[in-house]
Amino acid sequence: MALALVAAAGPRVRLTRNLSPGETLRYRIEARSTTNGKTTTPIANPEGASQSTQVVGLLVRLDVLDVQSAAGAGSGPVRVRATYEKSSAKSESDALDLEESTLEDAYQRIEGHSVEFTITPGGQLSEFKGLDEIFPGRSAAEPALSWLAVLFAGGGFPRNGVSIGQKWKSERSLTGMPLAALTWRTESTYLRNEPCRRPGGADACAIILNRLEIFRRGSPHADATPEEYRRNGLRTSGTWTGSGESLDSISLASGLLVSSTQTSTQNMDYEITSATTGSSIHHQGQVQTQSQITLVSDSK
């Protein structure tokens, strides 16, 4: 959903994506995250890591396969194929981390592979094809797909357009998390227009400042167990909050994201318990992330 908060004076623009079949886009995604925390398990591990750093680099080609027509202004659902032309990850921690090689192997494995999906007019992603061939489950795929939510977040713009100085809010549910009903809320401000900074780009870009918040909907005493965990005989409880901001540059001509720089901090304190044995895993930690998404080339 999108809710306009301030209607500033000045011309209104519609930041809608103009994509056509056969169009190709390439984006470079770079992300760095630092994790601090501890995990308490039934079997104590005195050598467990308390701090780790992950660096991820992706070069992704997006091929527009089909654009469906829709009643009224704008296009309907868009079918896209994403190919991971380059993919790498590196982890470092203050202790022996058996998952470090697993992370690096996972990102190396997706290099050269493709995933197809549909973008709805509202910016939602659905109808994935080829995902199961790369990842064992949707939760395992989330880190490599999370950038898509940023790339196609334009669905959160007010339908009647925006003007410089205007503010609005949008929300989306977070999936693949150990707690249910987690929501990502964004409060956006249209700051100004400036020339797009990209190779061969002479068009103007809208500069959007986004302030981010993660919170859990509903009563804090309500059951927080996601259905996927429940089916596996697990129960979850605890808290997961977060905040941050991003600065996005969006082409006024095409509605495409040209660049996005984001910083965020997440704090979690949750417990996963077996419904049959009563054994549990308790995790407390903080994750700080910096990411950069850049459009490196586009062609019709």
MITOR-67549 format. One record per residue (C-alpha): y, z, x; residue in three letters. Coordinates in steps of 0.2 Angstrom, whole numbers, plus 5000, padded with zeros to 4 digits. Each point is the difference from the previous one (the first is absolute). Example, Ala and Ser with C-alpha at 12.3 -4.5 7.8 and 13.67 -1.06 7.14 Angstrom:
# MITOR-67549
497850395062ALA 501749975006SER 
***
This chain:
# MITOR-67549
500050005000MET 501849985005ALA 501550104994LEU 501849965004ALA 501050155004LEU 501849935004VAL 500649834995ALA 501349965013ALA 501349864998ALA 499749835007GLY 498949854998PRO 498150044996ARG 498649925009VAL 498249984996ARG 498950045015LEU 498549914994THR 498749915011ARG 500049815000ASN 498349955006LEU 499149834998SER 498249945002PRO 499749955018GLY 501450115008GLU 499550105015THR 500850165007LEU 499750105015ARG 500450195002TYR 499850115015ARG 499650184996ILE 500250145013GLU 499750194996ALA 499950165009ARG 499450164993SER 499950185007THR 498850134992THR 500150185003ASN 498850124991GLY 498350084999LYS 498449984990THR 498950154996THR 498249954996THR 498450104998PRO 499549975018ILE 501450055011ALA 500649885013ASN 501050085014PRO 500349835008GLU 500849924985GLY 501649915002ALA 501650084994SER 501149855004GLN 499749815000SER 501049845001THR 499549834993GLN 500949835003VAL 499649854989VAL 500549825003GLY 499749864987LEU 500549824999LEU 499649944982VAL 500149824993ARG 500349994981LEU 499549844992ASP 500649984982VAL 498549924990LEU 500750004982ASP 501550044990VAL 499850024981GLN 501349964988SER 500750144989ALA 501150004984ALA 501850035004GLY 500950005017ALA 498950035016GLY 498349965005SER 498450084994GLY 498550075010PRO 499949935018VAL 498349985009ARG 500250035019VAL 498849995015ARG 500350125014ALA 499249965017THR 500150135014TYR 500449885015GLU 500250155011LYS 499450184998SER 500050155012SER 500050195000ALA 500150135013LYS 499750194998SER 500450145012GLU 499750194996SER 500050165009ASP 498150024999ALA 498449894999LEU 500249904984ASP 498449914994LEU 501049914987GLU 501149925013GLU 498849865004SER 499649984982THR 501949964996LEU 500149885014GLU 498449914995ASP 500649994982ALA 501649915004TYR 499249895012GLN 498749954987ARG 501349944987ILE 500849885013GLU 499749824994GLY 499450064982HIS 500949964984SER 500350094984VAL 500649934983GLU 501050094987PHE 501249974985THR 501850065000ILE 500550044982THR 501949974995PRO 500250195001GLY 499450005018GLY 498350084997GLN 498549945010LEU 498449964992SER 498449895000GLU 499650025018PHE 498749885007LYS 499250025017GLY 500450185002LEU 498350074999ASP 499449885014GLU 501250095012ILE 500150184995PHE 498750114993PRO 501150074986GLY 501749994993ARG 500650165008SER 499549935017ALA 501049854997ALA 501650094995GLU 500850015017PRO 499849825003ALA 500749954983LEU 501450134998SER 501349885008TRP 499749894984LEU 500850134989ALA 501649995011VAL 499949815001LEU 499949974982PHE 501050154993ALA 501349884993GLY 499250034983GLY 500950175000GLY 501749914998PHE 500950024983PRO 499649844990ARG 501849974995ASN 500549995019GLY 500950115012VAL 501850015007SER 500750075016ILE 500150194999GLY 498750014986GLN 498650135001LYS 498350004991TRP 498350085000LYS 498249945000SER 498350085001GLU 498249955004ARG 498350105001SER 499250035016LEU 498149965001THR 498750045012GLY 500750185002MET 499050175000PRO 501150064986LEU 500349924983ALA 501649954992ALA 501049985016LEU 501649904997THR 501149905012TRP 501850014993ARG 501449895008THR 501850024997GLU 500949845006SER 501849955003THR 500749835002TYR 501250025015LEU 500749835005ARG 499649825004ASN 499949935018GLU 499249855009PRO 498150005001CYS 499450045017ARG 498549885002ARG 499649845010PRO 500849854992GLY 500750114986GLY 501849964994ALA 499950084983ASP 500750174995ALA 499050164997CYS 500250154989ALA 499950165010ILE 499150134990ILE 499850195004LEU 498550094993ASN 499750185000ARG 498250054997LEU 499150144993GLU 498150054997ILE 499650124987PHE 498650044988ARG 500349984981ARG 499450124987GLY 499750195001SER 499750075017PRO 498550104993HIS 499249844993ALA 498449935008ASP 500549895014ALA 498349925003THR 500149815000PRO 498649914990GLU 499249935016GLU 499850175008TYR 499350074983ARG 498649874999ARG 499550055018ASN 499850184994GLY 501650065008LEU 501550104994ARG 501850005008THR 501550114999SER 501650035010GLY 501749925003THR 500649835008TRP 501949975001THR 501049885010GLY 501849935003SER 500849865010GLY 501149854999GLU 500049815004SER 501349875003LEU 499549834992ASP 500849835003SER 499649884985ILE 500449815000SER 501249974985LEU 499449825000ALA 498150034999SER 499850184996GLY 498950025015LEU 500050165010LEU 500749955017VAL 499850175009SER 499750184996SER 500150155011THR 499350164993GLN 499850185006THR 499150134990SER 499250185001THR 498550064990GLN 499450184998ASN 498350044993MET 498950154997ASP 498549964990TYR 498250054998GLU 498449904996ILE 498550104993THR 498349954996SER 499650044982ALA 498150045004THR 500150095016THR 501750085000GLY 500449955018SER 501749945003SER 501249915012ILE 501850065001HIS 501349895008HIS 501850055004GLN 501149885009GLY 501649895002GLN 500149815003VAL 501649925006GLN 500049814999THR 501249865007GLN 499749824995SER 500849835001GLN 499649854990ILE 500849835005THR 499949824993LEU 499749905015VAL 499849834992SER 499949914983ASP 499749824995SER 499949904984LYS 
***
